[in-house]
Amino acid sequence: MMTRVQDACRQIDTILSEIETKVQPLPRAWLSWRPVADVWSILDILSHIEEFVPYWSGQILSIIHHPNQEWGRTHADPDRLEAVTDTDSRALSDVLASIRNRVESMRNRLLPLSDQMLETTARSRNPRWETKPASFILDHLLVQHVANHSAQIQRNIDQLISQTRENR
């Protein structure tokens, strides 16, 4: 039987493979395109995934090892914002390779955790989350978060395809 971490890693691997299949054949201009000014481009989204995988992995370990300390951050976190700044100059292959390396590091850090350890709880800095177990971060802020951004990438692609057809 798979542990929760093994299952989460399997899910993330599947989603990332789907993302790679979607984005690798895209023209370079599509990777930087924003549907509207305040919506992320595909490169922004990928750079965000690259940043949050190690961040949330570390927060899981923080809860387990320091349950009396608050975990998490807000959307205004400087590291989060820095990750999506000036992404247009980045090479897609570099970003995808970095994401894969960071997921592998996550796997190595989290695989030793038992399902029981993931039930350790701590209070979040973000009042929206209150007190949650480490498994919440694994399930929602890693697996579901990657899945949500995969869907966001698909929306960008769909909007670009629709716009391209309208301009013909």
Protein Blocks (a to p, Z undefined) as FASTA:
>chain_A
ZZfklmmmmmmmmmmmmmmmmmmmpcfklmmpcfbfklccfklmmmmmmmmmmmmmmmmm
mmmmmmmbcedddfklmklmmmmgokllpcfklmmmmmmmmmmmmmmmmmmpcfklmmpc
cddfblklmpadfklmmmmmmmmmmmmmmmmmmmmmmmmmmmmmmmZZ
